[in-house]
Amino acid sequence: MTEFLHLKTFESLSPFEIKDELIKLAKSTSKRGQSAFLNAGRGNPNWIATTAREGFFLLGQFGVSESRRTMSHPAGLGGMPQAAGIADRFTTWLADHAEMPGADFLSAMVPFAVKTFTFEPDAFVHELVDSIIGDNYPVPDRMLVHNEQIVHEYLMWAMCGKKKPAGKFDLYAVEGGTAAMCYLFKSLKANRLLHAGDTIALGTPIFTPYLEMTHLEDYDLKVVHIKAPQENKFQFTDDEIDKLLDPKIKAFFVVNPGNPTGMALSKETTAKITKLVKTKRPDLMILTDDVYGTFVDDFQSLMGELPQNTIGVYSYSKYFGCTGWRLGVIALHEDNLFDKKIAELPAAEIAALDRRYGPLTLEPRQLKFIDRIVADSRDVALNHTAGLSLPQQVMMSLFSLAELMDHKKTYQAACREIVHRRARSMIEGLGLTLTPNVNFDAYYGLIDFEFWARKNIGDEAVEYLKQNVHPLDLAFRLAEVHGIVLLNGGGFEAPNWSLRVSLANLPDDVYDDIGRGVRAVARGYRDAYEAQKRAAEDTKVVETVPAE
């Protein structure tokens, strides 16, 4: 077993940094031919959505032809695509290229979008074409006009399901969910909604950056954990939810479905939080990170239940297999608590914000919080060049439209089937039977090793383990002996003796190997305990034998 003191040096590191050390060990093991290298520590899926991508790359070819139509210089210069008549030209061009991958999708997509959103055809197609060429700054800087309407409809389906709130959300297209987190923390502080020393609540276990960012000197926030224990099927207990009654808690941040637990808030848990906020804490700010919502049937985000109180964060990365594209969105309802709180700030703080945002508008007090987030993302002074790159926004539109056009939800069913099949395989490798849970997204799984080990190697062996072995030994031993990389759950505020496994990024046939690897480590721990126990008994026998 890895030395205790050696492992203590890693305690302060994020699981995502410890992962690099585990990868080195696992690759070394694999090179020696002892086992295959299995990295289930990273969350990107090993599938991609092809329909929208085929459309994207074909659309780019049309875009270049439109540029050459405006200007065609032998040195390789084109002009800017022109809007007049572009929709008809696109229809004709697609008919001429009907055999190309993506042509069928684009031919159906344009009339679908025009009909669904009552778009003017030339304006919509020109936004797509000019944006895929990328020859302009983003205008509006927050999000392209047609893209925002398309993504709004997609989010209402993905996040709000059958219970769509009245009114609409303003959206800001950002460089993935991670950028959304950074921008939101920055703007909440810049707009005096959170001050250094303020208290927030985190629903734990939780994606580690939410734990780590709060302690940076930039924010210096106090944190109350709202815990979702495995004993309660990773749902917040009533006592934990009641912690939110404390008026010192300014904001509640939650990842739903959970990372690393893979468990969405149940309808009962959501109802309890909703009731508490509406009746006792209407001043509570909420941030909900719902990246994995599309993997749960009939998913309902807090942004649908509490739209006035909630900032929604969504990333396209996992569902569409596009982590490298960096596509995310921040959603804030047009009637929201954040704007109201800013308007109610003390006069001195409002005056300071007037100075901060004064260069952007003659009426800085009328600047909505969502637009302040845009400005803050570029340190205000560079607001005029803010916004997600235009080709990225086109990709976002195409992913959204492909899903909205899939009325039978064939793609969604296929994604869910993949991860649930892998979850069953890993559970079988652990020697268990998977109990169905409608709230489980199966994108990640959390192996609570202590909970499992008590049933499989006994309480005494587990107590020996906890007293003599560092919890990180579990992850290091899996890497060093079996070539398996899993993240330590303790870094997510999950139990110390737990592991996060990604069920999305490895071939189907290796997940039972991961389960068996965990069982093998457990047998090693049991053998060490029994050897220690025999040694202790032998010592006791020797001590009782009388000296001659």
C-alpha positions in Angstrom: 0.0 0.0 0.0 1.2 3.5 -0.8 2.8 5.2 2.1 0.5 7.2 4.3 2.8 10.2 4.7 3.4 10.3 0.9 -0.3 10.5 0.2 -0.9 13.2 2.8 1.1 15.6 0.5 -1.7 15.3 -2.0 -4.5 16.2 0.3 -4.5 19.9 -0.6 -4.8 19.3 -4.3 -7.9 19.2 -6.4 -8.9 15.8 -7.7 -8.3 17.1 -11.2 -4.6 17.7 -10.3 -4.2 14.4 -8.4 -5.5 12.8 -11.6 -2.3 13.7 -13.4 -0.3 11.7 -10.9 -2.7 8.8 -11.2 -2.4 8.8 -15.0 1.4 8.5 -14.8 1.1 5.5 -12.5 -1.6 3.9 -14.6 0.3 4.4 -17.9 3.4 2.9 -16.3 1.4 -0.1 -15.3 0.0 -0.4 -18.8 3.4 -0.2 -20.4 4.6 -3.1 -18.3 1.8 -5.2 -19.7 0.1 -5.7 -16.3 -3.2 -4.2 -17.4 -4.9 -1.9 -19.9 -4.9 1.9 -19.3 -8.4 2.9 -18.3 -8.9 6.6 -17.6 -12.4 7.1 -16.2 -11.4 10.3 -14.5 -12.3 12.8 -17.2 -15.9 13.6 -18.0 -15.9 14.1 -21.8 -18.0 11.4 -23.6 -16.6 9.1 -26.3 -19.5 9.8 -28.6 -20.4 12.9 -30.7 -23.6 14.3 -32.3 -23.0 13.9 -36.0 -26.1 15.5 -37.6 -25.4 19.1 -36.6 -21.7 18.7 -37.3 -22.4 17.5 -40.9 -24.6 20.6 -41.3 -22.0 22.9 -39.9 -19.2 21.8 -42.2 -21.5 21.9 -45.3 -22.8 25.3 -44.3 -19.2 26.6 -44.1 -18.7 25.6 -47.8 -21.8 27.6 -48.7 -20.5 30.5 -46.7 -17.2 30.6 -48.6 -19.1 30.5 -51.9 -21.2 33.5 -50.8 -18.0 35.3 -49.9 -16.6 34.7 -53.3 -19.9 35.8 -54.8 -19.3 39.2 -53.3 -15.5 39.4 -54.1 -13.3 36.8 -55.7 -9.6 37.9 -55.8 -7.0 35.5 -57.3 -4.9 36.1 -54.3 -7.5 34.2 -52.2 -9.6 37.1 -50.9 -13.3 37.0 -50.6 -15.9 39.5 -49.5 -18.6 39.7 -46.9 -21.7 37.6 -47.5 -24.8 39.7 -48.4 -28.2 39.2 -47.0 -30.5 40.1 -49.9 -31.8 36.8 -51.5 -29.4 34.6 -49.5 -32.2 32.2 -48.3 -33.2 31.4 -51.9 -29.6 31.0 -53.0 -29.0 28.6 -50.1 -32.0 26.5 -51.1 -30.7 26.3 -54.6 -27.2 25.5 -53.5 -28.4 22.7 -51.2 -30.4 21.2 -54.1 -27.2 21.2 -56.2 -25.3 19.5 -53.3 -28.0 17.1 -52.2 -25.6 14.2 -52.1 -23.3 15.9 -49.5 -23.5 14.9 -45.8 -25.6 17.5 -44.0 -27.6 18.6 -47.0 -30.8 16.9 -45.8 -30.5 18.4 -42.3 -29.9 21.9 -43.6 -32.7 21.7 -46.1 -35.1 20.8 -43.4 -33.6 23.0 -40.7 -34.1 26.4 -42.4 -37.9 26.0 -43.0 -38.3 24.4 -39.5 -36.7 27.4 -37.8 -38.5 30.0 -40.0 -41.8 28.4 -39.2 -41.1 27.7 -35.5 -39.7 31.2 -34.7 -41.4 33.3 -37.5 -37.9 34.3 -38.7 -37.4 36.3 -41.8 -35.6 33.8 -44.0 -32.9 36.1 -45.4 -32.1 37.5 -41.9 -31.8 34.0 -40.4 -29.7 32.5 -43.1 -27.4 35.5 -43.3 -26.8 35.3 -39.5 -25.7 31.7 -40.0 -23.6 32.3 -43.0 -21.9 35.5 -41.9 -21.3 34.0 -38.5 -19.8 30.8 -39.7 -17.4 32.9 -41.8 -16.6 34.8 -38.7 -15.9 38.2 -40.4 -17.6 40.4 -37.8 -17.6 41.0 -34.1 -20.5 39.4 -32.2 -23.5 41.8 -32.5 -25.3 41.9 -30.1 -22.3 41.1 -27.9 -24.4 39.1 -25.4 -25.8 36.7 -28.1 -26.9 36.7 -31.7 -30.5 37.5 -32.1 -31.7 34.3 -33.9 -29.3 32.1 -31.8 -30.8 33.4 -28.6 -34.3 32.6 -29.6 -33.3 29.1 -30.7 -31.3 28.3 -27.6 -34.1 29.7 -25.4 -36.5 27.2 -26.9 -33.9 24.4 -26.5 -33.4 25.3 -22.8 -37.1 25.4 -22.1 -37.3 21.8 -23.4 -34.0 20.6 -21.7 -34.3 22.4 -18.4 -38.0 23.1 -17.7 -39.7 20.1 -19.3 -43.4 20.1 -19.0 -43.5 23.1 -16.6 -42.2 26.2 -18.6 -42.3 29.4 -16.5 -44.1 32.5 -17.8 -42.0 35.2 -19.4 -38.6 34.7 -20.9 -35.0 34.3 -20.0 -32.2 36.6 -21.2 -29.3 34.5 -22.4 -25.5 35.1 -22.6 -23.5 32.6 -24.8 -20.2 31.8 -23.1 -17.2 29.6 -23.5 -18.6 26.5 -21.8 -19.9 26.0 -18.2 -16.6 26.8 -16.7 -16.5 30.3 -18.2 -20.1 30.8 -16.9 -18.9 30.0 -13.4 -16.0 32.4 -13.6 -18.1 35.2 -15.0 -20.8 34.8 -12.4 -18.6 34.8 -9.4 -16.9 37.9 -10.7 -20.1 39.8 -11.4 -21.8 38.8 -8.2 -18.9 40.4 -6.3 -18.5 43.4 -8.7 -22.2 44.3 -8.3 -22.0 44.0 -4.5 -24.4 41.1 -4.4 -21.7 39.1 -2.6 -19.0 40.7 -0.4 -15.9 39.2 1.1 -16.9 37.4 4.3 -20.5 36.8 3.1 -21.9 33.3 3.6 -23.2 31.1 0.8 -24.5 27.5 0.7 -23.2 24.7 -1.5 -25.2 21.6 -2.2 -22.6 18.9 -1.6 -21.1 16.6 -2.9 -20.4 19.1 -5.7 -18.1 19.8 -8.7 -14.8 20.8 -7.0 -14.3 24.3 -8.5 -17.4 25.5 -6.6 -15.6 24.5 -3.4 -12.2 25.9 -4.4 -13.2 29.3 -5.9 -15.1 30.4 -2.7 -11.8 30.4 -0.8 -9.8 32.5 -3.2 -8.9 35.9 -1.9 -10.8 37.3 -4.8 -14.1 36.2 -3.1 -13.3 35.0 0.5 -16.7 33.5 1.1 -17.9 31.5 4.0 -19.5 28.2 3.1 -22.3 26.2 4.6 -22.7 22.7 3.1 -26.2 21.4 2.3 -25.5 17.7 2.3 -27.0 15.0 0.2 -25.9 11.7 1.8 -26.0 8.3 0.1 -28.3 7.1 2.9 -30.9 9.5 1.6 -30.3 8.5 -2.1 -28.2 11.6 -2.5 -31.1 13.9 -1.8 -30.9 16.8 0.7 -32.5 15.8 4.0 -35.1 18.1 5.6 -32.7 19.2 8.2 -30.1 20.2 5.5 -32.7 22.1 3.5 -33.7 24.0 6.7 -30.2 25.4 6.9 -31.3 27.7 4.1 -33.6 29.5 6.5 -30.5 31.3 8.0 -30.7 34.8 6.6 -26.9 35.0 6.7 -26.9 32.7 3.7 -27.0 35.0 0.7 -26.9 32.5 -2.1 -27.3 28.7 -2.7 -25.2 27.0 -5.5 -26.3 23.6 -6.6 -25.2 21.2 -9.4 -28.3 19.3 -10.7 -27.9 16.5 -11.6 -25.0 16.1 -9.2 -21.4 15.8 -10.0 -20.0 13.4 -8.8 -23.2 11.6 -7.6 -25.1 11.6 -10.9 -28.3 12.1 -9.0 -30.8 14.8 -9.9 -33.0 16.5 -7.3 -36.1 14.5 -6.9 -39.5 16.2 -7.5 -40.0 16.0 -3.7 -36.7 17.7 -2.9 -37.3 20.4 -5.5 -40.8 21.0 -4.1 -39.3 21.5 -0.6 -36.7 23.9 -1.8 -39.3 25.8 -3.8 -41.7 26.1 -0.9 -38.9 27.3 1.5 -37.8 30.0 -0.9 -41.3 31.2 -1.8 -42.5 31.3 1.8 -39.5 32.0 3.9 -36.5 33.1 1.8 -37.7 35.1 -1.2 -34.4 37.0 -1.0 -32.2 33.9 -1.6 -30.1 34.0 -4.7 -29.7 30.6 -6.5 -27.3 29.4 -9.1 -28.1 26.0 -10.7 -25.6 24.2 -12.9 -27.6 21.8 -15.0 -25.2 20.4 -17.5 -26.4 16.8 -17.2 -30.2 17.4 -17.1 -30.8 15.9 -20.5 -29.8 12.5 -19.2 -32.7 12.4 -16.7 -36.3 11.7 -17.8 -38.7 14.6 -17.3 -35.9 16.8 -15.8 -37.0 19.9 -13.9 -34.5 22.6 -13.1 -34.8 25.1 -10.3 -34.7 27.8 -13.0 -38.2 26.5 -14.0 -39.6 26.4 -10.5 -38.0 29.6 -9.1 -37.2 31.7 -12.2 -37.0 35.0 -10.4 -34.4 33.7 -7.9 -32.3 31.6 -10.2 -29.4 32.0 -12.5 -29.2 28.9 -14.8 -25.9 27.6 -16.2 -25.9 25.1 -19.1 -23.2 23.6 -21.2 -23.6 21.7 -24.5 -20.4 19.8 -23.9 -21.6 16.5 -22.5 -24.8 15.8 -24.3 -23.5 16.6 -27.7 -20.0 15.4 -27.2 -18.4 18.8 -27.8 -16.2 19.6 -24.8 -13.6 21.1 -27.3 -16.2 23.5 -28.8 -16.6 25.4 -25.4 -20.4 26.0 -25.7 -22.3 27.3 -22.7 -25.0 29.7 -21.8 -26.0 31.7 -18.7 -29.8 32.2 -18.3 -31.5 34.9 -16.2 -35.2 35.6 -16.2 -36.2 39.1 -17.4 -38.0 39.6 -14.0 -35.3 38.6 -11.5 -34.2 39.1 -7.9 -30.7 40.2 -8.9 -31.7 43.4 -10.7 -33.9 44.3 -7.8 -31.2 43.7 -5.3 -28.8 46.0 -7.2 -31.5 48.7 -7.3 -31.8 48.5 -3.5 -28.1 48.8 -2.7 -26.9 51.7 -0.5 -26.4 55.0 -2.3 -22.6 54.8 -2.1 -22.5 51.4 -3.7 -24.9 52.4 -6.5 -22.7 55.5 -7.1 -19.7 53.2 -7.4 -21.5 51.0 -9.9 -22.5 54.1 -11.9 -18.8 54.9 -12.3 -18.0 51.3 -13.2 -20.6 51.0 -15.9 -20.9 54.7 -16.9 -18.7 54.3 -20.0 -21.2 51.9 -21.5 -24.5 53.8 -21.1 -25.9 57.1 -20.1 -28.2 55.3 -17.7 -26.0 52.8 -15.9 -28.7 52.1 -13.3 -30.9 50.7 -16.1 -28.2 48.2 -17.1 -29.5 44.7 -16.5 -27.5 42.3 -14.4 -27.2 39.9 -17.4 -25.6 42.7 -19.4 -23.3 43.6 -16.5 -22.1 40.0 -16.6 -21.2 40.5 -20.3 -19.3 43.7 -19.5 -17.5 42.2 -16.4 -16.4 39.2 -18.5 -14.3 41.7 -20.5 -13.3 44.0 -17.6 -16.0 46.5 -18.8 -13.5 48.5 -20.9 -13.5 45.7 -23.6 -17.3 45.3 -23.6 -17.4 46.3 -27.2 -15.5 43.2 -28.2 -17.3 40.8 -25.8 -19.3 37.8 -26.8 -18.7 34.1 -27.8 -17.1 33.7 -31.2 -19.6 33.6 -34.1 -18.8 30.1 -35.5 -19.3 28.8 -31.9 -22.7 30.4 -31.8 -23.6 28.8 -35.1 -22.6 25.4 -33.8 -24.8 26.1 -30.7 -27.8 27.0 -33.0 -27.3 23.8 -35.1 -27.1 21.5 -32.0 -30.2 23.1 -30.6 -32.2 22.9 -33.8 -31.1 19.2 -34.4 -32.6 18.4 -31.0 -35.7 20.4 -31.4 -36.4 18.7 -34.8 -35.9 15.3 -33.3 -39.5 14.9 -32.1 -39.1 11.2 -31.2 -36.0 12.1 -29.1 -34.1 9.3 -30.8 -30.7 10.9 -30.0 -31.6 11.4 -26.4 -32.7 7.8 -26.0 -29.4 6.6 -27.5 -27.3 8.7 -25.2 -29.1 7.5 -22.1 -28.9 3.9 -23.2 -25.1 4.1 -23.6 -24.5 5.4 -20.1 -27.0 3.2 -18.4 -25.6 0.1 -20.1 -22.2 1.0 -18.8 -23.5 1.7 -15.3 -25.1 -1.8 -15.2 -21.8 -3.3 -16.4 -19.8 -1.6 -13.7 -22.3 -2.5 -11.0 -22.2 -6.1 -12.0 -18.4 -6.0 -11.9 -18.7 -4.8 -8.3 -20.9 -7.9 -7.6 -24.0 -5.8 -7.0 -27.4 -5.4 -8.6 -28.4 -1.9 -9.9 -31.5 -0.6 -8.3 -33.4 1.6 -10.8 -33.7 5.3 -9.8 -35.5 7.7 -12.0 -33.3 10.6 -10.8 -30.0 8.9 -11.8 -28.4 10.4 -14.9 -25.8 7.5 -15.1 -23.2 10.0 -16.6 -21.1 9.7 -13.4 -21.2 7.1 -10.7 -20.0 7.5 -7.1 -18.6 4.4 -5.6 -18.9 4.8 -1.8 -16.2 2.3 -1.1 -16.7 2.3 2.7 -20.4 1.6 2.3 -19.7 -1.2 -0.1 -16.8 -2.6 1.9 -18.7 -2.9 5.1 -21.0 -5.4 3.4 -18.3 -7.2 1.5 -15.2 -7.4 3.7 -16.8 -6.6 7.1 -16.9 -3.8 9.6 -13.7 -4.8 11.4 -11.6 -4.8 8.2 -13.0 -1.4 7.3 -12.2 0.0 10.8 -8.6 -1.3 10.4 -8.5 0.3 7.0 -9.6 3.7 8.2 -7.1 3.6 11.1 -4.0 2.5 9.0 -4.5 3.4 5.4 -4.9 6.9 3.8 -8.1 7.3 1.8 -6.2 8.3 -1.3 -4.5 4.9 -1.3 -7.7 3.6 -2.9 -7.3 5.7 -6.0 -3.5 5.3 -6.2 -3.7 1.6 -5.7 -6.2 1.3 -8.6 -3.9 3.2 -10.8 -0.6 1.5 -9.8 -1.8 -2.1 -9.8 -4.8 -2.1 -12.2 -4.1 0.8 -14.6 -7.5 2.4 -13.6 -7.8 6.1 -13.1 -10.8 7.3 -11.0 -11.1 10.6 -9.1 -11.1 10.6 -5.3 -14.6 11.5 -4.0 -13.3 13.4 -1.0 -12.3 16.3 -3.2 -15.9 16.8 -4.1 -17.0 16.7 -0.5 -18.2 13.2 -1.0 -17.2 10.5 1.5 -13.4 10.3 1.8 -13.5 6.6 0.9 -15.3 7.1 -2.4 -14.4 7.3 -6.1 -16.0 9.2 -9.0 -16.2 7.2 -12.2 -17.1 8.6 -15.6 -19.5 6.3 -17.3 -19.3 8.3 -20.5 -15.7 8.2 -21.9 -14.6 4.6 -22.2 -15.7 1.6 -24.3 -18.6 -0.4 -23.0 -16.6 -3.6 -22.4 -14.2 -2.1 -19.8 -16.7 -1.0 -17.1 -17.0 -4.4 -15.6 -13.2 -4.4 -15.4 -13.4 -1.3 -13.3 -15.8 -2.9 -10.9 -13.6 -6.0 -10.7 -10.6 -3.8 -10.1 -12.3 -2.1 -7.1 -13.2 -5.6 -5.7 -9.5 -6.7 -6.2 -8.3 -3.7 -4.2 -10.8 -4.6 -1.5 -9.5 -8.2 -1.3 -6.0 -6.8 -0.9 -7.2 -4.6 2.0 -9.0 -7.6 3.6 -5.9 -9.8 3.2 -3.8 -7.1 4.9 -6.2 -6.9 7.8 -6.3 -10.6 8.2 -2.5 -10.9 8.1 -2.3 -8.2 10.8 -4.9 -9.9 12.8 -3.0 -13.3 12.6 0.2 -11.5 13.6 -1.4 -10.0 16.6 -2.9 -13.3 17.6 0.5 -15.0 17.2 2.2 -12.3 19.3 -0.5 -12.8 22.0 0.2 -16.6 22.0 3.9 -16.0 22.3 3.4 -13.7 25.2 1.3 -16.2 27.1 3.9 -19.1 26.8 5.9 -19.3 30.0 9.6 -18.8 29.7 11.7 -21.9 30.5 
